[in-house]
Amino acid sequence: MEIVFIVTSSLFFLWIIRQLFFWLWVWQQNDYRYDRFVASFRRNFRKHQLLFVFFPFGKWLLFFLYGYVVFHTEFLVAYQYAIVALYGTLSFFLLREIYFNQLKKPQITLRITILIAVILLVILLLFAIPLLDRFFWLLAIDLLTPMIITTIVLLTSFPIEIYHDSQIEKAGQKIRQFPNLLVIAVTGSVGKSRTKDYLATLLKAKFNVVKTDGKDNTLIGVSQTILRNITNKTDIFVAEISAYKPGEIAMLSELIKPKIGVLTTINSYYLSLFRSMDAIKKTNYELVESLPKDGFCLYNGNSTNTKALYKKSRKGKVLFHVTTTGALPIGNLKEFTAYDVVHTAKRTSFQVAFQGRSIRFSLHQFHHFEALLPAIYIALQLGISEQEIQRKIVHLK
């Protein structure tokens, strides 16, 4: 039985490392914030029933069956082999994840390295001092692992939050040193990153542009971008900003003080956090409220919720949208419309109506026009020529 336990222990630790990587990946994706973590867990619960329901149910069933086995020792060997079968099955699914490149792993940072070391140390200490049957003890540690990870993540958050607060304050002081810096903020439920990337690409035709990287759309992510990348040579800062509770867009806007805003599609993606669409719309509208009198905001007219905020605003505003019609739309000069979209095997072309005139652009491959339109509009407003814009968008990836 000793050899069986050694093999089972090896499979157990493989699974524990997989669990460690997965849960730390979830925490990292959600900026180590409990509210985001819970919302992400709820979304993943629906997608991964096998992970969140079937396996935990089987583990808890075996856990409580141990109480019966204690008083009926003739079933102990069968119970132990059931645990062997459990970790053999889990290892199969682990190998399947590795084979199909589905294994979730956190990005290795100093914080992740420390968390992995501390959590593994705690698990190894528990493994070294089994208080009950060794096979049952493996199961008990496995069930405790998510709680151990959560506890250690939350315990290490407090000193890190203090550090983050100091970084945010430094970023605020630094960005105030550049009063001529044009700041463009992009928010919404979906499409923020793509819109930000298109904006930065087009504006680089004429300006020195800094943008937030990846999903660095929180206070600390935006602050670190400011501290790392903005210099006295930077002309434009394109910042993707996001919120997981009311007031966060206002806080980010207070930090960067944008002059131009972009509201992408607003939908129910964050409904599990905000509880109502009204709360989601109100939070996104915080960007509009932060804009100066000489600023303006672009609104996605293909999104019903975003269009409602466009109608509500009394500040400078532009509605952008894509229409399926092939004719030049007749409408308000404040609207920026893509129409007459033509797809061929090698390229896609479309017209945009802009201040009473029409301009045609073409791309080598399909792109999300709703994300591209605000980039084209702002580029034109900032004096970038149609030819320069065309040269940039034809190479978009």
Contacts in CASP RR format, 6 or more apart in sequence:
PFRMAT RR
TARGET T0000
AUTHOR 0000-0000-0000
METHOD contacts of the structure
MODEL  1
MEIVFIVTSSLFFLWIIRQLFFWLWVWQQNDYRYDRFVASFRRNFRKHQL
LFVFFPFGKWLLFFLYGYVVFHTEFLVAYQYAIVALYGTLSFFLLREIYF
NQLKKPQITLRITILIAVILLVILLLFAIPLLDRFFWLLAIDLLTPMIIT
TIVLLTSFPIEIYHDSQIEKAGQKIRQFPNLLVIAVTGSVGKSRTKDYLA
TLLKAKFNVVKTDGKDNTLIGVSQTILRNITNKTDIFVAEISAYKPGEIA
MLSELIKPKIGVLTTINSYYLSLFRSMDAIKKTNYELVESLPKDGFCLYN
GNSTNTKALYKKSRKGKVLFHVTTTGALPIGNLKEFTAYDVVHTAKRTSF
QVAFQGRSIRFSLHQFHHFEALLPAIYIALQLGISEQEIQRKIVHLK
1 77 0 8 1.000
1 80 0 8 1.000
4 80 0 8 1.000
4 81 0 8 1.000
4 84 0 8 1.000
5 134 0 8 1.000
5 135 0 8 1.000
7 84 0 8 1.000
8 83 0 8 1.000
8 84 0 8 1.000
8 87 0 8 1.000
8 135 0 8 1.000
8 138 0 8 1.000
9 127 0 8 1.000
9 138 0 8 1.000
11 87 0 8 1.000
11 88 0 8 1.000
11 90 0 8 1.000
11 91 0 8 1.000
12 87 0 8 1.000
12 138 0 8 1.000
12 141 0 8 1.000
12 142 0 8 1.000
14 91 0 8 1.000
14 94 0 8 1.000
15 87 0 8 1.000
15 90 0 8 1.000
15 91 0 8 1.000
15 94 0 8 1.000
15 142 0 8 1.000
16 123 0 8 1.000
16 141 0 8 1.000
16 142 0 8 1.000
16 145 0 8 1.000
18 94 0 8 1.000
18 97 0 8 1.000
18 103 0 8 1.000
19 142 0 8 1.000
19 145 0 8 1.000
19 146 0 8 1.000
19 149 0 8 1.000
20 116 0 8 1.000
20 119 0 8 1.000
20 120 0 8 1.000
20 145 0 8 1.000
20 149 0 8 1.000
21 103 0 8 1.000
21 104 0 8 1.000
21 105 0 8 1.000
21 106 0 8 1.000
22 104 0 8 1.000
23 145 0 8 1.000
23 146 0 8 1.000
23 149 0 8 1.000
23 150 0 8 1.000
24 106 0 8 1.000
24 112 0 8 1.000
24 115 0 8 1.000
24 116 0 8 1.000
24 149 0 8 1.000
24 153 0 8 1.000
25 104 0 8 1.000
25 105 0 8 1.000
25 106 0 8 1.000
26 37 0 8 1.000
26 40 0 8 1.000
26 41 0 8 1.000
26 44 0 8 1.000
26 104 0 8 1.000
27 37 0 8 1.000
27 106 0 8 1.000
27 149 0 8 1.000
27 153 0 8 1.000
28 106 0 8 1.000
28 107 0 8 1.000
28 109 0 8 1.000
28 112 0 8 1.000
29 40 0 8 1.000
29 215 0 8 1.000
30 36 0 8 1.000
30 37 0 8 1.000
30 39 0 8 1.000
30 40 0 8 1.000
31 218 0 8 1.000
31 220 0 8 1.000
32 111 0 8 1.000
32 153 0 8 1.000
32 157 0 8 1.000
32 160 0 8 1.000
33 244 0 8 1.000
34 154 0 8 1.000
35 244 0 8 1.000
35 245 0 8 1.000
35 273 0 8 1.000
36 244 0 8 1.000
36 273 0 8 1.000
39 244 0 8 1.000
39 270 0 8 1.000
39 272 0 8 1.000
39 273 0 8 1.000
41 52 0 8 1.000
42 272 0 8 1.000
43 272 0 8 1.000
44 51 0 8 1.000
44 52 0 8 1.000
45 52 0 8 1.000
45 53 0 8 1.000
50 93 0 8 1.000
55 90 0 8 1.000
56 143 0 8 1.000
58 86 0 8 1.000
59 86 0 8 1.000
59 139 0 8 1.000
59 142 0 8 1.000
59 143 0 8 1.000
60 143 0 8 1.000
62 79 0 8 1.000
62 82 0 8 1.000
62 83 0 8 1.000
62 86 0 8 1.000
62 139 0 8 1.000
63 136 0 8 1.000
63 139 0 8 1.000
63 140 0 8 1.000
63 143 0 8 1.000
65 79 0 8 1.000
66 79 0 8 1.000
66 132 0 8 1.000
66 133 0 8 1.000
66 136 0 8 1.000
66 139 0 8 1.000
68 75 0 8 1.000
69 75 0 8 1.000
69 76 0 8 1.000
69 79 0 8 1.000
76 133 0 8 1.000
79 135 0 8 1.000
79 136 0 8 1.000
80 133 0 8 1.000
80 135 0 8 1.000
83 135 0 8 1.000
83 136 0 8 1.000
83 138 0 8 1.000
83 139 0 8 1.000
84 135 0 8 1.000
86 139 0 8 1.000
87 138 0 8 1.000
94 103 0 8 1.000
96 102 0 8 1.000
97 103 0 8 1.000
106 112 0 8 1.000
111 156 0 8 1.000
111 160 0 8 1.000
114 156 0 8 1.000
115 149 0 8 1.000
115 152 0 8 1.000
115 153 0 8 1.000
115 156 0 8 1.000
118 152 0 8 1.000
118 156 0 8 1.000
119 148 0 8 1.000
119 149 0 8 1.000
119 152 0 8 1.000
122 148 0 8 1.000
122 152 0 8 1.000
123 141 0 8 1.000
123 145 0 8 1.000
123 148 0 8 1.000
126 137 0 8 1.000
126 141 0 8 1.000
126 144 0 8 1.000
127 137 0 8 1.000
127 138 0 8 1.000
127 141 0 8 1.000
130 137 0 8 1.000
131 137 0 8 1.000
132 140 0 8 1.000
164 219 0 8 1.000
164 220 0 8 1.000
164 223 0 8 1.000
167 220 0 8 1.000
167 223 0 8 1.000
167 224 0 8 1.000
167 227 0 8 1.000
168 219 0 8 1.000
168 220 0 8 1.000
168 223 0 8 1.000
168 255 0 8 1.000
170 223 0 8 1.000
170 227 0 8 1.000
171 222 0 8 1.000
171 223 0 8 1.000
171 224 0 8 1.000
171 226 0 8 1.000
171 227 0 8 1.000
171 255 0 8 1.000
172 223 0 8 1.000
172 226 0 8 1.000
172 255 0 8 1.000
174 226 0 8 1.000
174 227 0 8 1.000
174 230 0 8 1.000
175 181 0 8 1.000
175 183 0 8 1.000
175 226 0 8 1.000
175 230 0 8 1.000
175 237 0 8 1.000
175 255 0 8 1.000
175 256 0 8 1.000
175 257 0 8 1.000
177 232 0 8 1.000
178 230 0 8 1.000
178 232 0 8 1.000
178 234 0 8 1.000
181 230 0 8 1.000
181 234 0 8 1.000
181 235 0 8 1.000
181 236 0 8 1.000
181 237 0 8 1.000
182 235 0 8 1.000
182 236 0 8 1.000
182 237 0 8 1.000
182 259 0 8 1.000
182 260 0 8 1.000
183 236 0 8 1.000
183 237 0 8 1.000
183 239 0 8 1.000
183 256 0 8 1.000
183 257 0 8 1.000
183 258 0 8 1.000
183 259 0 8 1.000
183 260 0 8 1.000
184 199 0 8 1.000
184 236 0 8 1.000
184 237 0 8 1.000
184 238 0 8 1.000
184 239 0 8 1.000
184 258 0 8 1.000
184 259 0 8 1.000
184 260 0 8 1.000
184 261 0 8 1.000
184 262 0 8 1.000
184 378 0 8 1.000
185 239 0 8 1.000
185 240 0 8 1.000
185 241 0 8 1.000
185 252 0 8 1.000
185 253 0 8 1.000
185 256 0 8 1.000
185 258 0 8 1.000
185 260 0 8 1.000
185 261 0 8 1.000
185 262 0 8 1.000
185 287 0 8 1.000
186 192 0 8 1.000
186 195 0 8 1.000
186 196 0 8 1.000
186 199 0 8 1.000
186 238 0 8 1.000
186 239 0 8 1.000
186 240 0 8 1.000
186 241 0 8 1.000
186 261 0 8 1.000
186 262 0 8 1.000
186 264 0 8 1.000
186 374 0 8 1.000
187 240 0 8 1.000
187 241 0 8 1.000
187 242 0 8 1.000
187 243 0 8 1.000
187 249 0 8 1.000
187 261 0 8 1.000
187 262 0 8 1.000
187 263 0 8 1.000
187 264 0 8 1.000
187 284 0 8 1.000
187 287 0 8 1.000
188 242 0 8 1.000
188 263 0 8 1.000
188 264 0 8 1.000
188 265 0 8 1.000
188 266 0 8 1.000
188 284 0 8 1.000
188 306 0 8 1.000
189 264 0 8 1.000
189 265 0 8 1.000
189 266 0 8 1.000
189 267 0 8 1.000
189 268 0 8 1.000
189 269 0 8 1.000
189 270 0 8 1.000
189 280 0 8 1.000
189 284 0 8 1.000
190 264 0 8 1.000
190 265 0 8 1.000
190 267 0 8 1.000
190 269 0 8 1.000
191 264 0 8 1.000
191 265 0 8 1.000
191 368 0 8 1.000
191 370 0 8 1.000
191 371 0 8 1.000
192 217 0 8 1.000
192 240 0 8 1.000
192 241 0 8 1.000
192 242 0 8 1.000
192 264 0 8 1.000
193 214 0 8 1.000
193 215 0 8 1.000
193 240 0 8 1.000
194 368 0 8 1.000
194 371 0 8 1.000
195 240 0 8 1.000
195 262 0 8 1.000
195 264 0 8 1.000
195 371 0 8 1.000
195 374 0 8 1.000
195 375 0 8 1.000
196 211 0 8 1.000
196 212 0 8 1.000
196 238 0 8 1.000
196 239 0 8 1.000
196 240 0 8 1.000
197 211 0 8 1.000
198 367 0 8 1.000
198 371 0 8 1.000
198 372 0 8 1.000
198 374 0 8 1.000
198 375 0 8 1.000
198 396 0 8 1.000
199 211 0 8 1.000
199 238 0 8 1.000
199 262 0 8 1.000
199 374 0 8 1.000
199 375 0 8 1.000
199 378 0 8 1.000
200 209 0 8 1.000
200 211 0 8 1.000
200 238 0 8 1.000
201 375 0 8 1.000
201 392 0 8 1.000
201 393 0 8 1.000
201 396 0 8 1.000
202 375 0 8 1.000
202 376 0 8 1.000
202 378 0 8 1.000
202 379 0 8 1.000
202 384 0 8 1.000
202 389 0 8 1.000
202 392 0 8 1.000
202 393 0 8 1.000
203 209 0 8 1.000
203 236 0 8 1.000
203 238 0 8 1.000
203 375 0 8 1.000
203 378 0 8 1.000
203 379 0 8 1.000
203 382 0 8 1.000
203 384 0 8 1.000
204 392 0 8 1.000
205 379 0 8 1.000
205 384 0 8 1.000
205 388 0 8 1.000
205 389 0 8 1.000
205 391 0 8 1.000
205 392 0 8 1.000
206 382 0 8 1.000
206 383 0 8 1.000
206 384 0 8 1.000
206 388 0 8 1.000
207 235 0 8 1.000
207 236 0 8 1.000
207 382 0 8 1.000
208 233 0 8 1.000
208 234 0 8 1.000
208 235 0 8 1.000
208 236 0 8 1.000
209 234 0 8 1.000
209 235 0 8 1.000
209 236 0 8 1.000
209 237 0 8 1.000
209 238 0 8 1.000
210 225 0 8 1.000
210 229 0 8 1.000
210 230 0 8 1.000
210 234 0 8 1.000
210 236 0 8 1.000
210 237 0 8 1.000
210 238 0 8 1.000
211 225 0 8 1.000
211 237 0 8 1.000
211 238 0 8 1.000
211 239 0 8 1.000
211 240 0 8 1.000
212 221 0 8 1.000
212 222 0 8 1.000
212 225 0 8 1.000
212 238 0 8 1.000
212 239 0 8 1.000
212 240 0 8 1.000
213 225 0 8 1.000
214 240 0 8 1.000
215 240 0 8 1.000
216 222 0 8 1.000
216 224 0 8 1.000
216 225 0 8 1.000
216 240 0 8 1.000
217 239 0 8 1.000
217 240 0 8 1.000
217 241 0 8 1.000
217 242 0 8 1.000
218 242 0 8 1.000
218 248 0 8 1.000
218 252 0 8 1.000
219 248 0 8 1.000
219 251 0 8 1.000
219 252 0 8 1.000
219 255 0 8 1.000
222 239 0 8 1.000
222 241 0 8 1.000
222 252 0 8 1.000
222 255 0 8 1.000
222 256 0 8 1.000
223 255 0 8 1.000
225 239 0 8 1.000
226 237 0 8 1.000
226 256 0 8 1.000
230 237 0 8 1.000
237 256 0 8 1.000
239 252 0 8 1.000
239 256 0 8 1.000
239 258 0 8 1.000
241 249 0 8 1.000
241 252 0 8 1.000
241 253 0 8 1.000
241 256 0 8 1.000
241 287 0 8 1.000
242 248 0 8 1.000
242 249 0 8 1.000
243 249 0 8 1.000
243 252 0 8 1.000
243 283 0 8 1.000
243 284 0 8 1.000
243 286 0 8 1.000
244 270 0 8 1.000
244 273 0 8 1.000
245 273 0 8 1.000
245 274 0 8 1.000
245 283 0 8 1.000
246 274 0 8 1.000
246 279 0 8 1.000
246 282 0 8 1.000
246 283 0 8 1.000
246 286 0 8 1.000
247 283 0 8 1.000
247 286 0 8 1.000
248 283 0 8 1.000
249 283 0 8 1.000
249 284 0 8 1.000
249 286 0 8 1.000
249 287 0 8 1.000
249 290 0 8 1.000
250 286 0 8 1.000
250 289 0 8 1.000
250 290 0 8 1.000
253 286 0 8 1.000
253 287 0 8 1.000
253 290 0 8 1.000
254 290 0 8 1.000
257 290 0 8 1.000
257 292 0 8 1.000
258 287 0 8 1.000
258 290 0 8 1.000
258 291 0 8 1.000
259 291 0 8 1.000
259 292 0 8 1.000
259 294 0 8 1.000
259 295 0 8 1.000
260 291 0 8 1.000
260 295 0 8 1.000
260 296 0 8 1.000
260 297 0 8 1.000
260 298 0 8 1.000
260 378 0 8 1.000
261 287 0 8 1.000
261 288 0 8 1.000
261 291 0 8 1.000
261 296 0 8 1.000
261 297 0 8 1.000
261 298 0 8 1.000
262 297 0 8 1.000
262 298 0 8 1.000
262 374 0 8 1.000
262 378 0 8 1.000
263 284 0 8 1.000
263 287 0 8 1.000
263 288 0 8 1.000
263 297 0 8 1.000
263 298 0 8 1.000
263 299 0 8 1.000
263 300 0 8 1.000
263 306 0 8 1.000
263 309 0 8 1.000
263 310 0 8 1.000
264 300 0 8 1.000
264 303 0 8 1.000
264 306 0 8 1.000
264 370 0 8 1.000
264 371 0 8 1.000
265 300 0 8 1.000
265 302 0 8 1.000
265 303 0 8 1.000
265 305 0 8 1.000
265 306 0 8 1.000
265 370 0 8 1.000
266 280 0 8 1.000
266 281 0 8 1.000
266 284 0 8 1.000
266 300 0 8 1.000
266 303 0 8 1.000
266 305 0 8 1.000
266 306 0 8 1.000
266 309 0 8 1.000
267 303 0 8 1.000
267 305 0 8 1.000
268 277 0 8 1.000
268 280 0 8 1.000
270 280 0 8 1.000
271 277 0 8 1.000
271 280 0 8 1.000
274 280 0 8 1.000
274 283 0 8 1.000
277 305 0 8 1.000
280 305 0 8 1.000
281 305 0 8 1.000
281 308 0 8 1.000
281 309 0 8 1.000
284 306 0 8 1.000
284 309 0 8 1.000
285 309 0 8 1.000
285 312 0 8 1.000
285 313 0 8 1.000
287 297 0 8 1.000
288 297 0 8 1.000
288 309 0 8 1.000
288 313 0 8 1.000
288 315 0 8 1.000
291 297 0 8 1.000
291 315 0 8 1.000
291 316 0 8 1.000
293 315 0 8 1.000
295 315 0 8 1.000
295 316 0 8 1.000
296 315 0 8 1.000
296 316 0 8 1.000
296 317 0 8 1.000
296 318 0 8 1.000
297 313 0 8 1.000
297 315 0 8 1.000
297 316 0 8 1.000
297 317 0 8 1.000
297 318 0 8 1.000
298 317 0 8 1.000
298 318 0 8 1.000
298 319 0 8 1.000
298 320 0 8 1.000
298 336 0 8 1.000
298 373 0 8 1.000
298 374 0 8 1.000
298 377 0 8 1.000
298 378 0 8 1.000
299 306 0 8 1.000
299 307 0 8 1.000
299 309 0 8 1.000
299 310 0 8 1.000
299 313 0 8 1.000
299 317 0 8 1.000
299 318 0 8 1.000
299 319 0 8 1.000
299 320 0 8 1.000
300 306 0 8 1.000
300 307 0 8 1.000
300 320 0 8 1.000
300 321 0 8 1.000
300 370 0 8 1.000
301 307 0 8 1.000
301 310 0 8 1.000
301 319 0 8 1.000
301 320 0 8 1.000
301 321 0 8 1.000
302 321 0 8 1.000
302 322 0 8 1.000
302 370 0 8 1.000
307 319 0 8 1.000
310 317 0 8 1.000
310 319 0 8 1.000
317 334 0 8 1.000
318 334 0 8 1.000
318 335 0 8 1.000
318 336 0 8 1.000
318 377 0 8 1.000
319 332 0 8 1.000
319 334 0 8 1.000
319 335 0 8 1.000
319 336 0 8 1.000
320 335 0 8 1.000
320 336 0 8 1.000
320 337 0 8 1.000
320 338 0 8 1.000
320 370 0 8 1.000
320 373 0 8 1.000
320 374 0 8 1.000
320 377 0 8 1.000
321 335 0 8 1.000
321 336 0 8 1.000
321 337 0 8 1.000
321 338 0 8 1.000
321 370 0 8 1.000
321 373 0 8 1.000
322 337 0 8 1.000
322 338 0 8 1.000
322 339 0 8 1.000
322 341 0 8 1.000
322 369 0 8 1.000
322 370 0 8 1.000
322 373 0 8 1.000
323 329 0 8 1.000
323 337 0 8 1.000
323 338 0 8 1.000
323 339 0 8 1.000
324 339 0 8 1.000
324 341 0 8 1.000
325 339 0 8 1.000
325 340 0 8 1.000
326 339 0 8 1.000
326 340 0 8 1.000
326 351 0 8 1.000
327 339 0 8 1.000
327 340 0 8 1.000
328 339 0 8 1.000
328 340 0 8 1.000
328 351 0 8 1.000
328 353 0 8 1.000
328 358 0 8 1.000
329 335 0 8 1.000
329 337 0 8 1.000
329 339 0 8 1.000
329 353 0 8 1.000
333 355 0 8 1.000
333 356 0 8 1.000
335 353 0 8 1.000
336 352 0 8 1.000
336 353 0 8 1.000
336 354 0 8 1.000
336 373 0 8 1.000
336 374 0 8 1.000
336 376 0 8 1.000
336 377 0 8 1.000
337 352 0 8 1.000
337 353 0 8 1.000
338 350 0 8 1.000
338 351 0 8 1.000
338 352 0 8 1.000
338 369 0 8 1.000
338 373 0 8 1.000
339 350 0 8 1.000
339 351 0 8 1.000
339 352 0 8 1.000
339 353 0 8 1.000
340 350 0 8 1.000
340 351 0 8 1.000
341 348 0 8 1.000
341 349 0 8 1.000
341 350 0 8 1.000
341 369 0 8 1.000
342 348 0 8 1.000
342 349 0 8 1.000
342 350 0 8 1.000
343 366 0 8 1.000
346 364 0 8 1.000
347 362 0 8 1.000
347 363 0 8 1.000
347 364 0 8 1.000
347 365 0 8 1.000
348 362 0 8 1.000
348 363 0 8 1.000
348 365 0 8 1.000
348 366 0 8 1.000
348 367 0 8 1.000
349 360 0 8 1.000
349 361 0 8 1.000
349 362 0 8 1.000
349 363 0 8 1.000
350 360 0 8 1.000
350 361 0 8 1.000
350 362 0 8 1.000
350 369 0 8 1.000
351 358 0 8 1.000
351 359 0 8 1.000
351 360 0 8 1.000
352 358 0 8 1.000
352 359 0 8 1.000
352 360 0 8 1.000
352 361 0 8 1.000
352 373 0 8 1.000
352 376 0 8 1.000
354 377 0 8 1.000
354 380 0 8 1.000
359 386 0 8 1.000
361 376 0 8 1.000
361 389 0 8 1.000
361 390 0 8 1.000
361 393 0 8 1.000
362 390 0 8 1.000
362 394 0 8 1.000
363 393 0 8 1.000
363 394 0 8 1.000
363 396 0 8 1.000
364 394 0 8 1.000
364 395 0 8 1.000
367 393 0 8 1.000
367 396 0 8 1.000
372 393 0 8 1.000
372 396 0 8 1.000
376 389 0 8 1.000
376 393 0 8 1.000
379 388 0 8 1.000
379 389 0 8 1.000
380 386 0 8 1.000
380 389 0 8 1.000
END
